[in-house]
Amino acid sequence: MPAPTLWAQIRHVIGRAFRETGQALDRVGIRGIEHTTTSKTLGDPCYKFNDHLSRHRTFMPLLKRGSPSIHENVAFIAPCATLIGNVHVSEHASVWYGAVLRGDACNYGYGHSEETYKKWREYTKEERLKHDMQLGGKPAGGAIYVGAGTNVQDGCIITAREDHAKLGEGVTVGHMAQIHSATVESNSLIGMGALINPGAKVESQSFVAAGAIVGRDEVVKSGELWVGNPARKLRDLTVKEREKLFYQADQVSFIFTVCIFFWFEGNVCRI
């Protein structure tokens, strides 16, 4: 992967400078408004920059790491969620309040064709590290892929510092769960507060219980329930429990659709 051109770096620096200058001018404006409505004397409390507008950056593109890619038919991206760098969210997926998806450790930035990207995506971890070394760059991680219909719930953290983090279709990632450079296959459930360590793989229609810690390079076989710290297989899921895994993801999507219908007169939109 070639390094960003000098012109690309100049544009990046200038763009950041404009943004920070605009924020500074905004603070000056707020201070001026406060001066017109109140009087300040020595010893008074500091200025409070209270404003109804959120300055949280939901999408954070990075010149050398890539930019978040969001499907046009995504179900919901919360305004206070954070998607950084090489993050890909598929149709009907949702990322809820306070979730952080960090694809900011890969050596794959702007300026590449779709064909080149697909080839990079299919590299194994070893092939990608070799590729980075040949280019003279520091060996780095991968990207984050969120499959169709998957929901990443409130406060989750997903990173890809060592390898790709892949979530299949219809996956439910419970509140405050963490997934680091691991793979979770379709229609699986990651319980609240669970931790999936790098290299681990959760096969399809599996259930990692709340608070469970799946160790590095562990494999949760399809249809199994894992619990504890360190996580171990407790038993196989019943047919009825497997059916509920499909219901779980569908229900989250349904709830959001109903809420949007009442809030915005039926127009499902990305916020």
C-alpha positions as a Markdown table, in Angstrom:
| # | Residue | x | y | z |
|---|---|---|---|---|
| 1 | Met | 0.0 | 0.0 | 0.0 |
| 2 | Pro | 1.6 | 3.3 | -1.0 |
| 3 | Ala | 1.9 | 6.0 | 1.5 |
| 4 | Pro | -0.5 | 9.0 | 1.3 |
| 5 | Thr | 0.7 | 11.6 | -1.1 |
| 6 | Leu | 2.0 | 15.0 | 0.1 |
| 7 | Trp | -1.1 | 16.7 | -1.3 |
| 8 | Ala | -3.3 | 14.3 | 0.6 |
| 9 | Gln | -1.5 | 15.0 | 3.9 |
| 10 | Ile | -1.7 | 18.8 | 3.3 |
| 11 | Arg | -5.5 | 18.5 | 2.7 |
| 12 | His | -5.8 | 16.4 | 5.9 |
| 13 | Val | -3.9 | 19.0 | 8.0 |
| 14 | Ile | -5.7 | 22.0 | 6.5 |
| 15 | Gly | -9.1 | 20.3 | 7.0 |
| 16 | Arg | -8.4 | 19.6 | 10.7 |
| 17 | Ala | -7.1 | 23.2 | 11.2 |
| 18 | Phe | -10.4 | 24.6 | 9.7 |
| 19 | Arg | -12.5 | 22.3 | 11.9 |
| 20 | Glu | -10.7 | 23.3 | 15.1 |
| 21 | Thr | -10.7 | 27.0 | 14.1 |
| 22 | Gly | -14.5 | 26.7 | 13.6 |
| 23 | Gln | -14.9 | 25.2 | 17.0 |
| 24 | Ala | -12.9 | 27.9 | 18.6 |
| 25 | Leu | -15.0 | 30.6 | 16.9 |
| 26 | Asp | -18.1 | 28.9 | 18.0 |
| 27 | Arg | -16.9 | 29.1 | 21.6 |
| 28 | Val | -16.2 | 32.8 | 21.2 |
| 29 | Gly | -19.7 | 33.3 | 19.9 |
| 30 | Ile | -21.3 | 31.5 | 22.8 |
| 31 | Arg | -19.2 | 33.6 | 25.2 |
| 32 | Gly | -20.4 | 36.7 | 23.4 |
| 33 | Ile | -24.0 | 35.6 | 23.8 |
| 34 | Glu | -23.5 | 35.1 | 27.5 |
| 35 | His | -22.0 | 38.6 | 27.8 |
| 36 | Thr | -25.2 | 40.1 | 26.4 |
| 37 | Thr | -27.5 | 38.3 | 28.8 |
| 38 | Thr | -25.4 | 38.3 | 32.0 |
| 39 | Ser | -22.6 | 40.3 | 33.7 |
| 40 | Lys | -19.3 | 38.7 | 34.7 |
| 41 | Thr | -17.1 | 39.9 | 37.5 |
| 42 | Leu | -13.9 | 38.6 | 39.0 |
| 43 | Gly | -14.5 | 35.4 | 40.9 |
| 44 | Asp | -17.6 | 34.4 | 39.0 |
| 45 | Pro | -17.8 | 30.8 | 37.7 |
| 46 | Cys | -16.1 | 30.0 | 34.4 |
| 47 | Tyr | -18.1 | 30.1 | 31.2 |
| 48 | Lys | -20.3 | 27.1 | 30.5 |
| 49 | Phe | -20.4 | 26.2 | 26.8 |
| 50 | Asn | -23.9 | 24.7 | 26.9 |
| 51 | Asp | -25.5 | 24.2 | 23.5 |
| 52 | His | -28.2 | 21.9 | 22.2 |
| 53 | Leu | -26.1 | 20.8 | 19.3 |
| 54 | Ser | -23.9 | 17.7 | 19.7 |
| 55 | Arg | -20.3 | 18.0 | 18.6 |
| 56 | His | -19.7 | 14.3 | 19.0 |
| 57 | Arg | -18.2 | 12.8 | 15.8 |
| 58 | Thr | -20.1 | 9.6 | 15.0 |
| 59 | Phe | -18.0 | 8.9 | 11.9 |
| 60 | Met | -14.2 | 9.4 | 12.1 |
| 61 | Pro | -12.3 | 8.8 | 8.8 |
| 62 | Leu | -8.6 | 8.4 | 9.1 |
| 63 | Leu | -6.2 | 9.2 | 6.2 |
| 64 | Lys | -3.9 | 6.2 | 6.7 |
| 65 | Arg | -6.5 | 3.8 | 8.2 |
| 66 | Gly | -9.6 | 4.2 | 6.1 |
| 67 | Ser | -13.1 | 5.6 | 6.5 |
| 68 | Pro | -16.3 | 4.1 | 8.0 |
| 69 | Ser | -18.6 | 2.6 | 5.3 |
| 70 | Ile | -22.3 | 2.5 | 6.2 |
| 71 | His | -24.9 | 0.8 | 4.0 |
| 72 | Glu | -27.6 | 3.1 | 2.8 |
| 73 | Asn | -30.3 | 0.8 | 4.3 |
| 74 | Val | -28.7 | 0.6 | 7.7 |
| 75 | Ala | -31.3 | 0.4 | 10.5 |
| 76 | Phe | -29.8 | 2.7 | 13.1 |
| 77 | Ile | -26.6 | 4.4 | 14.0 |
| 78 | Ala | -26.9 | 6.2 | 17.4 |
| 79 | Pro | -25.8 | 9.8 | 17.4 |
| 80 | Cys | -23.4 | 9.1 | 20.3 |
| 81 | Ala | -21.9 | 5.9 | 18.8 |
| 82 | Thr | -18.4 | 6.1 | 17.5 |
| 83 | Leu | -17.1 | 4.5 | 14.3 |
| 84 | Ile | -13.4 | 5.1 | 13.7 |
| 85 | Gly | -11.4 | 4.2 | 10.6 |
| 86 | Asn | -12.0 | 1.0 | 8.7 |
| 87 | Val | -15.4 | 0.0 | 9.9 |
| 88 | His | -18.1 | -1.5 | 7.6 |
| 89 | Val | -21.8 | -1.7 | 8.7 |
| 90 | Ser | -24.2 | -3.7 | 6.5 |
| 91 | Glu | -27.9 | -3.2 | 5.7 |
| 92 | His | -30.4 | -3.5 | 8.5 |
| 93 | Ala | -27.7 | -3.5 | 11.1 |
| 94 | Ser | -27.7 | -1.2 | 14.1 |
| 95 | Val | -25.1 | 0.3 | 16.4 |
| 96 | Trp | -26.6 | 1.7 | 19.6 |
| 97 | Tyr | -25.8 | 4.4 | 22.1 |
| 98 | Gly | -22.3 | 4.7 | 23.4 |
| 99 | Ala | -20.9 | 1.8 | 21.3 |
| 100 | Val | -17.3 | 2.3 | 20.0 |
| 101 | Leu | -16.0 | 0.5 | 16.9 |
| 102 | Arg | -12.3 | 1.1 | 16.4 |
| 103 | Gly | -10.8 | 0.1 | 13.1 |
| 104 | Asp | -7.9 | 2.5 | 13.5 |
| 105 | Ala | -5.0 | 0.1 | 13.6 |
| 106 | Cys | -4.8 | -1.2 | 10.0 |
| 107 | Asn | -2.4 | -0.1 | 7.2 |
| 108 | Tyr | -5.1 | 0.5 | 4.6 |
| 109 | Gly | -6.1 | 4.1 | 4.0 |
| 110 | Tyr | -7.6 | 6.1 | 1.2 |
| 111 | Gly | -6.8 | 5.9 | -2.5 |
| 112 | His | -7.3 | 2.2 | -3.4 |
| 113 | Ser | -9.6 | 0.4 | -5.8 |
| 114 | Glu | -12.4 | -1.9 | -4.7 |
| 115 | Glu | -10.5 | -4.8 | -6.2 |
| 116 | Thr | -7.4 | -4.0 | -4.1 |
| 117 | Tyr | -9.5 | -3.7 | -1.0 |
| 118 | Lys | -11.2 | -7.1 | -1.5 |
| 119 | Lys | -7.8 | -8.7 | -1.9 |
| 120 | Trp | -6.5 | -7.0 | 1.3 |
| 121 | Arg | -9.7 | -8.1 | 3.2 |
| 122 | Glu | -9.2 | -11.8 | 2.2 |
| 123 | Tyr | -5.6 | -11.8 | 3.5 |
| 124 | Thr | -4.9 | -14.1 | 6.5 |
| 125 | Lys | -3.4 | -12.4 | 9.5 |
| 126 | Glu | 0.1 | -13.8 | 8.5 |
| 127 | Glu | -0.3 | -12.6 | 4.9 |
| 128 | Arg | -1.4 | -9.2 | 6.0 |
| 129 | Leu | 1.6 | -8.8 | 8.4 |
| 130 | Lys | 4.0 | -9.9 | 5.6 |
| 131 | His | 2.3 | -7.5 | 3.2 |
| 132 | Asp | 2.8 | -4.6 | 5.7 |
| 133 | Met | 6.4 | -5.5 | 6.3 |
| 134 | Gln | 7.2 | -5.6 | 2.5 |
| 135 | Leu | 5.8 | -2.0 | 2.2 |
| 136 | Gly | 8.1 | -0.9 | 4.9 |
| 137 | Gly | 5.2 | -0.2 | 7.3 |
| 138 | Lys | 4.6 | -1.3 | 10.8 |
| 139 | Pro | 2.7 | -4.6 | 11.0 |
| 140 | Ala | -0.9 | -3.7 | 11.9 |
| 141 | Gly | -4.4 | -5.0 | 12.4 |
| 142 | Gly | -7.5 | -5.3 | 10.3 |
| 143 | Ala | -11.0 | -3.8 | 9.8 |
| 144 | Ile | -14.4 | -4.3 | 11.5 |
| 145 | Tyr | -17.2 | -5.9 | 9.6 |
| 146 | Val | -20.8 | -5.9 | 11.0 |
| 147 | Gly | -23.1 | -8.2 | 9.1 |
| 148 | Ala | -26.7 | -7.6 | 7.9 |
| 149 | Gly | -29.3 | -7.5 | 10.6 |
| 150 | Thr | -26.7 | -7.5 | 13.4 |
| 151 | Asn | -27.2 | -5.3 | 16.4 |
| 152 | Val | -24.3 | -3.9 | 18.5 |
| 153 | Gln | -26.0 | -2.7 | 21.7 |
| 154 | Asp | -25.2 | 0.1 | 24.2 |
| 155 | Gly | -21.7 | 0.6 | 25.4 |
| 156 | Cys | -20.1 | -2.2 | 23.4 |
| 157 | Ile | -16.4 | -2.0 | 22.3 |
| 158 | Ile | -15.2 | -3.7 | 19.2 |
| 159 | Thr | -11.5 | -3.3 | 18.0 |
| 160 | Ala | -9.3 | -4.8 | 15.3 |
| 161 | Arg | -5.8 | -4.2 | 16.5 |
| 162 | Glu | -4.4 | -7.7 | 15.7 |
| 163 | Asp | -6.8 | -8.9 | 12.9 |
| 164 | His | -10.2 | -8.3 | 11.4 |
| 165 | Ala | -13.2 | -8.3 | 13.8 |
| 166 | Lys | -16.0 | -10.0 | 11.9 |
| 167 | Leu | -19.7 | -10.2 | 13.0 |
| 168 | Gly | -21.9 | -12.3 | 10.8 |
| 169 | Glu | -25.6 | -11.8 | 10.0 |
| 170 | Gly | -28.2 | -11.6 | 12.7 |
| 171 | Val | -25.7 | -11.4 | 15.6 |
| 172 | Thr | -26.7 | -9.8 | 18.9 |
| 173 | Val | -23.9 | -8.2 | 20.9 |
| 174 | Gly | -25.3 | -7.4 | 24.4 |
| 175 | His | -24.7 | -4.2 | 26.4 |
| 176 | Met | -21.1 | -3.5 | 27.4 |
| 177 | Ala | -19.7 | -6.6 | 25.6 |
| 178 | Gln | -16.2 | -6.4 | 24.1 |
| 179 | Ile | -15.0 | -8.1 | 20.9 |
| 180 | His | -11.3 | -7.8 | 20.0 |
| 181 | Ser | -10.0 | -9.1 | 16.7 |
| 182 | Ala | -12.3 | -12.1 | 16.8 |
| 183 | Thr | -15.0 | -13.7 | 14.7 |
| 184 | Val | -18.6 | -14.2 | 15.6 |
| 185 | Glu | -20.6 | -16.1 | 13.0 |
| 186 | Ser | -24.2 | -15.6 | 12.1 |
| 187 | Asn | -27.2 | -15.8 | 14.5 |
| 188 | Ser | -25.1 | -16.0 | 17.6 |
| 189 | Leu | -25.6 | -14.1 | 20.9 |
| 190 | Ile | -22.9 | -12.4 | 22.9 |
| 191 | Gly | -24.2 | -11.7 | 26.4 |
| 192 | Met | -23.9 | -8.5 | 28.3 |
| 193 | Gly | -20.4 | -7.7 | 29.6 |
| 194 | Ala | -18.9 | -10.7 | 27.8 |
| 195 | Leu | -15.3 | -10.5 | 26.5 |
| 196 | Ile | -14.1 | -12.2 | 23.3 |
| 197 | Asn | -10.4 | -12.1 | 23.1 |
| 198 | Pro | -8.2 | -11.9 | 19.9 |
| 199 | Gly | -8.2 | -14.9 | 17.6 |
| 200 | Ala | -11.3 | -16.4 | 19.2 |
| 201 | Lys | -14.1 | -17.7 | 17.0 |
| 202 | Val | -17.8 | -18.1 | 18.0 |
| 203 | Glu | -19.5 | -20.3 | 15.4 |
| 204 | Ser | -23.0 | -19.9 | 14.2 |
| 205 | Gln | -26.0 | -20.2 | 16.5 |
| 206 | Ser | -23.9 | -20.2 | 19.7 |
| 207 | Phe | -24.5 | -18.4 | 23.0 |
| 208 | Val | -21.7 | -16.8 | 25.1 |
| 209 | Ala | -23.3 | -16.0 | 28.4 |
| 210 | Ala | -23.2 | -12.6 | 30.2 |
| 211 | Gly | -19.9 | -11.9 | 31.8 |
| 212 | Ala | -18.1 | -14.8 | 30.1 |
| 213 | Ile | -14.5 | -14.4 | 29.1 |
| 214 | Val | -13.6 | -16.3 | 25.9 |
| 215 | Gly | -9.8 | -16.8 | 25.8 |
| 216 | Arg | -7.4 | -16.1 | 23.0 |
| 217 | Asp | -7.8 | -18.5 | 20.0 |
| 218 | Glu | -10.7 | -20.4 | 21.6 |
| 219 | Val | -13.4 | -21.8 | 19.4 |
| 220 | Val | -17.0 | -21.9 | 20.6 |
| 221 | Lys | -18.6 | -24.6 | 18.4 |
| 222 | Ser | -21.9 | -24.2 | 16.7 |
| 223 | Gly | -24.9 | -24.6 | 19.0 |
| 224 | Glu | -23.0 | -24.5 | 22.3 |
| 225 | Leu | -23.5 | -22.4 | 25.5 |
| 226 | Trp | -20.3 | -21.1 | 27.1 |
| 227 | Val | -20.2 | -19.5 | 30.5 |
| 228 | Gly | -17.7 | -18.4 | 33.2 |
| 229 | Asn | -14.2 | -17.0 | 33.4 |
| 230 | Pro | -12.4 | -18.5 | 31.7 |
| 231 | Ala | -15.4 | -19.5 | 29.6 |
| 232 | Arg | -16.1 | -23.2 | 29.1 |
| 233 | Lys | -18.8 | -25.2 | 27.5 |
| 234 | Leu | -21.7 | -25.8 | 29.8 |
| 235 | Arg | -24.0 | -27.7 | 27.4 |
| 236 | Asp | -25.5 | -27.7 | 23.9 |
| 237 | Leu | -28.4 | -25.4 | 23.1 |
| 238 | Thr | -31.8 | -26.9 | 22.6 |
| 239 | Val | -33.7 | -26.5 | 19.4 |
| 240 | Lys | -36.0 | -24.0 | 21.0 |
| 241 | Glu | -33.1 | -22.0 | 22.3 |
| 242 | Arg | -31.5 | -21.9 | 18.9 |
| 243 | Glu | -34.8 | -20.5 | 17.5 |
| 244 | Lys | -34.7 | -17.7 | 20.1 |
| 245 | Leu | -31.3 | -16.6 | 18.7 |
| 246 | Phe | -33.0 | -15.7 | 15.4 |
| 247 | Tyr | -35.9 | -14.0 | 17.3 |
| 248 | Gln | -33.5 | -11.9 | 19.4 |
| 249 | Ala | -31.9 | -10.1 | 16.4 |
| 250 | Asp | -35.2 | -9.7 | 14.6 |
| 251 | Gln | -36.8 | -8.2 | 17.6 |
| 252 | Val | -34.2 | -5.5 | 18.1 |
| 253 | Ser | -34.7 | -4.4 | 14.5 |
| 254 | Phe | -38.5 | -4.5 | 14.9 |
| 255 | Ile | -38.4 | -2.4 | 18.1 |
| 256 | Phe | -36.4 | 0.3 | 16.4 |
| 257 | Thr | -38.7 | 0.3 | 13.3 |
| 258 | Val | -41.8 | 0.7 | 15.5 |
| 259 | Cys | -40.2 | 3.5 | 17.5 |
| 260 | Ile | -39.2 | 5.4 | 14.3 |
| 261 | Phe | -42.7 | 4.9 | 12.9 |
| 262 | Phe | -44.2 | 6.8 | 15.9 |
| 263 | Trp | -41.4 | 9.4 | 16.2 |
| 264 | Phe | -40.9 | 10.3 | 12.6 |
| 265 | Glu | -44.2 | 9.4 | 10.9 |
| 266 | Gly | -43.0 | 6.1 | 9.5 |
| 267 | Asn | -39.8 | 7.3 | 7.9 |
| 268 | Val | -37.1 | 4.8 | 9.0 |
| 269 | Cys | -33.9 | 6.8 | 8.9 |
| 270 | Arg | -30.3 | 6.9 | 10.0 |
| 271 | Ile | -29.8 | 9.4 | 12.8 |
